[in-house]
Amino acid sequence: MFDIKSFYEAKSVRDAVDALVKDENAEIISGGTDVLIRVREGRDAGKSLISIHNIPELKGVEMKADGTIVIKAATSFSHLTNHEIIKKHLNMLGEAVDQVGGPQVRNTATLGGNICNGATSADSASTMCTLNAMAVLEGEHGVRRVPVCEFYTGPGKTVRERTEVCTAFEIPRSEYEGWEGKYYKYGKRKAMEIATLGCAVRVKLSEDKKRIEDIRLGYGVAAPTPIRCREAEKAVRGMAVSDPAIYEVLVSKALQEVKPRSSWRASKEFRLQLIAELARRALYDSIRLAGGEVVHWEENEMEAEK
Ligand SMILES: Cc1cc2nc3c(=O)[nH]c(=O)nc-3n(C[C@H](O)[C@H](O)[C@H](O)COP(=O)(O)OP(=O)(O)OC[C@H]3O[C@@H](n4cnc5c(N)ncnc54)[C@H](O)[C@@H]3O)c2cc1C
């Protein structure tokens, strides 16, 4: 038995907001893969739960006429990974969320829950940050949009008001057309494992595929919240893909922007090593996926040894 005060199944987003406003002890439950664990552990015991699980307007993926991809917040990870729009335009996100937990978790857990729980380890978060995804929040005073990168305020904390429902995430065409990317997750095992570190890189190459026109670097667990390394991005922008120094330029800047901590999963020192290594690998793969002629970072080291 779960120690909850009450369970209300909302019929619509408006209905869910009204129920949250009415009961100050109420919390949203979507897939429940985080909430029910917190209830079981006693951290959220005695709460009233407002379920948004069966609200049709919160499920699915669509493309607007202007090319903006809209991912509804209560869409499950397995639905996301297998959706044609995601496979064609945002394959990196589909692959990232395919690394969450195991199949049962991915069939139930939602993108909205993953972002709204505020965890730095959330497997979707760094990719969503590098996509400049916008979270759509609906509350008693209307609708507002917040970039996912600015959504987090601290460990487990976000800008979302308790009475706001995250309804969707929007990714404009300019954020995915011409871009390729890769998410790397490090965990001690391949499934049912929260990330020790997650790293997302996205690149847009020049038309001749010789230069990095634009780049995004995002991390999970490299700081108390998911982060973007904007100085590292700035340093690599414009560099030639054939220059093996790009990896060390990216990594050396990124190491100045991250703030990893030691935890029972890994030491700060090991995380720093992962921050460097996963960024190199993700950049290498991103350039390759974008059609650039990749040069391995070790070629730089070999040059230095000559
Ligand atoms: C066995 C197991 C393995 C896991 N492995 C991973 C993993 O590898 N990687 C990973 O990232 N996570 C993992 N998780 C955590 C969890 O599955 C994800 O965070 C998941 O995405 C949460 O989604 P949910 O719909 O179940 O959220 P819920 O548990 O329903 O909610 C999570 C939080 O978000 C809020 N919330 C949910 N939806 C909304 C919304 N639309 N609007 C506003 N607030 C909302 C809730 O109030 C709650 O605070 C794992 C969990 C389990 C149980």
The ligand as a Gaussian input file, in Angstrom:
#p B3LYP/6-31G(d) Opt

LIG

0 1
 C       13.931000       1.614000     -11.723000
 C       14.096000       3.028000     -12.169000
 C       15.133000       3.351000     -13.016000
 C       15.292000       4.670000     -13.455000
 N       16.323000       4.951000     -14.304000
 C       16.473000       6.221000     -14.773000
 C       17.534000       6.525000     -15.704000
 O       18.315000       5.666000     -16.106000
 N       17.620000       7.806000     -16.153000
 C       16.757000       8.792000     -15.743000
 O       16.894000       9.932000     -16.201000
 N       15.759000       8.523000     -14.858000
 C       15.602000       7.276000     -14.367000
 N       14.596000       6.985000     -13.467000
 C       13.761000       8.089000     -12.964000
 C       12.405000       8.274000     -13.676000
 O       12.003000       7.133000     -14.375000
 C       12.424000       9.454000     -14.654000
 O       12.832000      10.632000     -14.015000
 C       11.069000       9.682000     -15.319000
 O       11.259000      10.394000     -16.499000
 C       10.039000      10.386000     -14.471000
 O        8.852000      10.501000     -15.238000
 P        7.432000      10.150000     -14.618000
 O        6.394000      10.458000     -15.627000
 O        7.421000       8.763000     -14.068000
 O        7.399000      11.214000     -13.442000
 P        6.577000      11.228000     -12.064000
 O        7.184000      10.272000     -11.111000
 O        5.122000      11.102000     -12.320000
 O        6.909000      12.721000     -11.629000
 C        8.219000      13.167000     -11.381000
 C        8.181000      14.603000     -10.853000
 O        7.812000      15.501000     -11.885000
 C        6.546000      16.133000     -11.615000
 N        5.826000      16.082000     -12.876000
 C        5.673000      15.003000     -13.693000
 N        5.075000      15.361000     -14.838000
 C        4.826000      16.689000     -14.756000
 C        4.235000      17.629000     -15.623000
 N        3.787000      17.301000     -16.841000
 N        4.137000      18.907000     -15.210000
 C        4.610000      19.283000     -13.995000
 N        5.206000      18.437000     -13.133000
 C        5.313000      17.147000     -13.515000
 C        5.904000      15.343000     -10.483000
 O        5.103000      16.139000      -9.661000
 C        7.151000      14.835000      -9.752000
 O        7.650000      15.838000      -8.909000
 C       14.402000       5.684000     -13.021000
 C       13.339000       5.337000     -12.166000
 C       13.173000       4.032000     -11.753000
 C       12.045000       3.689000     -10.856000

